Amino acid sequence: MNSESIIRARVRNEPEMLMRVVGTMRRRGFRMKKVLMEEGSIPDEAFLSITLADEENDFKRAKTYLNRLVDFNVLEY
């Protein structure tokens, strides 16, 4: 069964942050269907949405890895 999960997080508004997140996800073998980074209302803040095309167990692992990143605050999933 194919499911889709979305992780939304508040991050620093820097290209390096997007590269770190995508690099971490790729190295860990997660299948990302969509990655969207939107500028926030506060300077230097952005919102990152990652849509995963994986099973629930993989989603939980992804959330764990991403929470380890500095300046990555998961808001909802």
The 8 nearest C-alpha neighbors of each residue, nearest first, counted from 0:
[[1, 2, 54, 53, 3, 52, 55, 56],
 [2, 0, 53, 52, 3, 54, 55, 4],
 [3, 1, 52, 53, 54, 0, 4, 55],
 [2, 4, 52, 51, 53, 50, 1, 5],
 [5, 3, 51, 50, 52, 2, 6, 58],
 [4, 6, 50, 49, 76, 51, 7, 48],
 [5, 7, 76, 49, 48, 75, 50, 8],
 [8, 6, 48, 75, 47, 74, 73, 76],
 [9, 7, 73, 74, 47, 72, 46, 10],
 [8, 10, 46, 72, 45, 71, 47, 73],
 [11, 9, 71, 45, 70, 44, 46, 8],
 [10, 12, 44, 43, 13, 45, 70, 16],
 [11, 13, 43, 45, 44, 10, 38, 14],
 [12, 14, 15, 16, 11, 17, 43, 45],
 [13, 15, 17, 16, 18, 12, 19, 11],
 [16, 14, 18, 13, 17, 19, 20, 12],
 [17, 15, 19, 18, 14, 13, 20, 11],
 [16, 18, 14, 20, 15, 19, 21, 13],
 [17, 19, 15, 21, 16, 20, 22, 14],
 [20, 18, 22, 16, 17, 21, 23, 15],
 [19, 21, 23, 17, 22, 18, 24, 16],
 [20, 22, 24, 18, 23, 19, 25, 17],
 [23, 21, 19, 25, 20, 24, 18, 26],
 [24, 22, 20, 26, 21, 25, 19, 27],
 [23, 25, 21, 27, 29, 22, 26, 20],
 [26, 24, 28, 22, 27, 23, 29, 21],
 [27, 25, 23, 28, 24, 22, 29, 21],
 [26, 28, 24, 25, 29, 23, 61, 22],
 [29, 27, 25, 26, 24, 30, 23, 31],
 [30, 28, 24, 27, 25, 31, 51, 57],
 [31, 29, 52, 51, 32, 28, 53, 25],
 [30, 32, 51, 33, 50, 52, 29, 49],
 [33, 31, 50, 51, 52, 30, 34, 49],
 [32, 34, 50, 31, 49, 35, 51, 48],
 [35, 33, 49, 48, 50, 36, 32, 31],
 [34, 36, 48, 47, 37, 49, 33, 46],
 [35, 37, 47, 46, 48, 45, 34, 38],
 [38, 36, 46, 45, 39, 47, 35, 12],
 [37, 39, 45, 46, 44, 12, 36, 40],
 [40, 38, 45, 44, 41, 46, 37, 42],
 [39, 41, 42, 38, 44, 45, 43, 37],
 [40, 42, 39, 44, 43, 45, 38, 12],
 [43, 41, 44, 40, 39, 12, 38, 45],
 [42, 44, 12, 11, 41, 45, 13, 39],
 [45, 43, 11, 12, 39, 42, 41, 10],
 [46, 44, 38, 39, 12, 10, 37, 11],
 [47, 45, 9, 37, 36, 8, 10, 39],
 [46, 48, 36, 8, 7, 35, 9, 37],
 [49, 47, 7, 35, 6, 34, 36, 8],
 [50, 48, 34, 6, 5, 33, 51, 7],
 [49, 51, 5, 33, 32, 4, 31, 34],
 [52, 50, 31, 4, 32, 3, 53, 30],
 [53, 51, 3, 30, 32, 2, 31, 50],
 [54, 52, 51, 2, 57, 3, 30, 55],
 [53, 55, 57, 56, 2, 58, 1, 52],
 [54, 56, 58, 57, 59, 53, 2, 4],
 [55, 57, 59, 58, 54, 60, 53, 61],
 [58, 56, 60, 59, 55, 54, 53, 61],
 [57, 59, 55, 61, 56, 60, 62, 54],
 [58, 60, 62, 56, 57, 61, 63, 55],
 [59, 61, 57, 63, 58, 62, 64, 56],
 [62, 60, 58, 64, 63, 59, 57, 65],
 [61, 63, 65, 59, 60, 64, 66, 58],
 [62, 64, 60, 66, 61, 65, 59, 67],
 [65, 63, 61, 67, 66, 62, 60, 68],
 [64, 66, 62, 67, 68, 63, 61, 71],
 [65, 67, 63, 68, 64, 62, 71, 72],
 [68, 66, 65, 64, 69, 63, 71, 62],
 [69, 67, 65, 66, 71, 70, 64, 20],
 [68, 70, 71, 67, 66, 72, 65, 10],
 [71, 69, 10, 72, 68, 11, 9, 16],
 [72, 70, 10, 69, 68, 9, 66, 73],
 [73, 71, 9, 8, 74, 70, 10, 66],
 [72, 74, 8, 75, 7, 71, 9, 66],
 [73, 75, 8, 7, 72, 9, 76, 6],
 [76, 74, 7, 73, 6, 8, 5, 72],
 [75, 6, 5, 7, 4, 74, 73, 62]]
